[in-house]
Amino acid sequence: MKPGLPPPDTAQRRGQRLLFVAGLFTLLLTYPLLAAFDHDGRVAGVPVLYLYVLVAWLLLIGLTGWLVRRPGEP
């Protein structure tokens, strides 16, 4: 094992978690859920659909960043 690389079992679990996150966000951004938020409502002047997509995207970025961070890093 090379220095600085996580153990193989940790890397495999991380890959499985990232695959789960990709599947989750694929489901969150499919037509049925997007259609549920596509109406004339607004939150603070922002259309609900835009807000839903923005929050889902930010959640994807945050969750992915949290999952790929190595243990022991700040």
C-alpha positions in Angstrom: 0.0 0.0 0.0 1.4 3.4 -1.0 1.6 6.2 1.6 -1.2 8.7 1.6 -3.7 6.3 0.0 -6.6 4.9 2.1 -6.8 1.1 2.7 -8.6 -0.8 -0.1 -11.7 -1.6 2.0 -12.1 2.1 2.8 -11.7 3.1 -0.8 -14.3 0.5 -1.8 -16.8 1.7 0.7 -16.2 5.3 -0.4 -16.9 4.2 -4.0 -20.1 2.5 -3.0 -21.3 5.5 -1.1 -20.5 7.8 -4.0 -22.4 5.4 -6.3 -25.4 5.6 -3.9 -25.2 9.4 -3.9 -25.2 9.5 -7.7 -28.2 7.2 -7.9 -30.0 9.3 -5.2 -29.5 12.5 -7.1 -30.4 10.9 -10.4 -33.8 10.1 -8.8 -34.1 13.6 -7.3 -33.6 15.2 -10.7 -35.9 13.0 -12.8 -39.1 14.2 -14.3 -41.7 13.0 -11.7 -40.1 15.0 -8.9 -39.3 18.0 -11.0 -42.9 18.0 -12.2 -44.1 18.0 -8.6 -42.2 21.3 -8.0 -43.1 22.9 -11.3 -46.0 25.2 -10.3 -46.5 28.9 -10.0 -45.5 29.1 -6.4 -42.6 31.3 -5.2 -40.4 31.3 -2.2 -38.9 34.8 -1.5 -39.6 35.7 -5.1 -37.8 32.6 -6.5 -39.8 30.0 -8.4 -40.1 26.7 -6.4 -38.6 24.6 -9.2 -35.5 26.7 -9.4 -35.1 26.6 -5.6 -35.6 22.8 -5.6 -32.9 22.3 -8.2 -30.5 24.7 -6.5 -30.9 23.0 -3.1 -30.6 19.5 -4.6 -27.4 20.6 -6.4 -25.9 22.2 -3.3 -26.7 19.1 -1.3 -25.0 17.0 -4.0 -21.9 19.1 -3.8 -21.8 19.1 0.0 -22.5 15.4 0.4 -19.9 14.5 -2.3 -17.3 16.7 -0.7 -18.0 15.2 2.7 -17.7 11.7 1.4 -14.4 12.1 -0.5 -12.6 13.9 2.3 -9.9 11.7 3.8 -10.1 10.8 7.5 -7.9 13.1 9.5 -8.1 16.0 7.2 -9.6 19.3 8.5 
